[in-house]
Amino acid sequence: MLVGLAIGSGVLAGTKLAAWWVVIPPSVMLLVYLLLLRAAAKTDAERRERARIRRAAPARAPGRPAAAVPHAQVITIPAAPEPAEEGIYDQYADAKLRAVGD
C-alpha cells in the first residue's frame, strides 16, 4: 500500500498534477516502514539463534548440584516520622461567614 502511494505520488508529481513535495511524505513513510521491518527481521533472527543455542546446550547431569544463586541482601527501611499535628485548613469551613467580594 505504501509502495502504491509512493508510486502514485511520483506519477502525479511527474505529470505536474501535483507539486514535487507531494512525493516526500509517502517516501518517508515507506522508508521508515522498511527500516522497522529490517529491525524486526534482525530481532527475529537473533531470537531464533538464541533458541537454537539453548536447544543445543547439554543438559545438566542429574548427580551434580545446581550452581549456587547469590542471595540478595534484605534491608529494612524505617517508617517515616509522623507529621506534626496541625490544624487542616478547610477553605469551605467559613463560607457562611464570608460575603461575596470579601
C-alpha positions in Angstrom: 0.0 0.0 0.0 2.8 2.4 0.8 4.6 1.4 -2.3 1.5 2.2 -4.4 1.1 5.5 -2.6 4.7 6.4 -3.3 4.4 5.5 -6.9 1.1 7.3 -7.3 2.5 10.5 -5.8 5.5 10.2 -8.0 3.3 9.9 -11.1 1.2 12.9 -10.0 4.4 14.9 -9.5 5.8 13.7 -12.8 2.8 14.7 -14.8 2.7 18.1 -13.0 -0.8 17.4 -11.5 0.8 17.9 -8.0 3.7 19.7 -6.6 7.1 18.0 -6.3 6.9 18.0 -2.5 3.9 15.7 -2.6 6.3 12.8 -3.1 8.1 13.4 0.2 5.6 12.1 2.9 4.8 8.8 1.2 8.5 8.2 0.5 9.5 9.0 4.1 6.7 6.7 5.4 7.9 3.9 3.1 11.5 4.3 4.3 10.6 4.3 8.0 8.4 1.2 7.4 11.3 -0.6 5.7 13.7 0.3 8.5 11.1 -1.1 11.0 10.8 -4.3 9.1 14.6 -4.6 8.9 14.9 -4.2 12.7 12.1 -6.7 13.3 13.8 -9.3 11.0 17.1 -8.8 12.8 15.5 -9.3 16.2 13.7 -12.4 14.9 16.9 -13.9 13.6 18.6 -13.2 17.0 15.8 -14.9 18.9 16.0 -17.9 16.6 19.7 -18.1 17.1 19.4 -18.0 20.9 16.7 -20.7 20.8 18.9 -22.9 18.7 21.8 -22.4 21.1 19.6 -23.1 24.1 18.3 -26.4 22.5 21.9 -27.5 21.6 23.3 -26.8 25.1 23.9 -30.0 27.0 21.5 -30.7 29.9 22.9 -30.7 33.5 23.9 -34.0 34.8 21.4 -35.4 37.3 24.1 -36.1 40.0 25.6 -32.6 40.0 24.2 -29.8 42.2 22.9 -26.7 40.6 25.0 -23.6 40.6 24.6 -21.5 43.7 22.4 -18.5 43.3 23.7 -15.4 45.1 21.5 -14.3 47.9 20.0 -10.8 47.9 20.7 -8.6 50.9 17.5 -7.6 52.6 17.4 -4.2 54.1 14.8 -2.6 56.3 13.6 0.9 55.7 12.5 2.8 58.8 9.0 4.2 58.8 8.6 7.9 58.0 8.1 10.1 61.1 4.6 11.2 61.8 4.0 14.8 60.7 3.4 17.4 63.4 -0.2 17.8 64.2 -1.5 20.9 62.5 -4.9 22.3 62.0 -6.0 21.4 58.5 -7.2 24.4 56.6 -10.6 23.9 55.0 -11.4 26.6 52.5 -15.1 25.9 52.7 -15.4 25.9 56.5 -16.1 29.6 56.8 -18.1 30.0 53.6 -21.2 31.1 55.5 -19.2 33.8 57.3 -18.0 35.4 54.1 -19.9 37.6 51.8 -19.3 37.7 48.0 -16.4 40.0 47.2 -14.8 39.9 50.6 
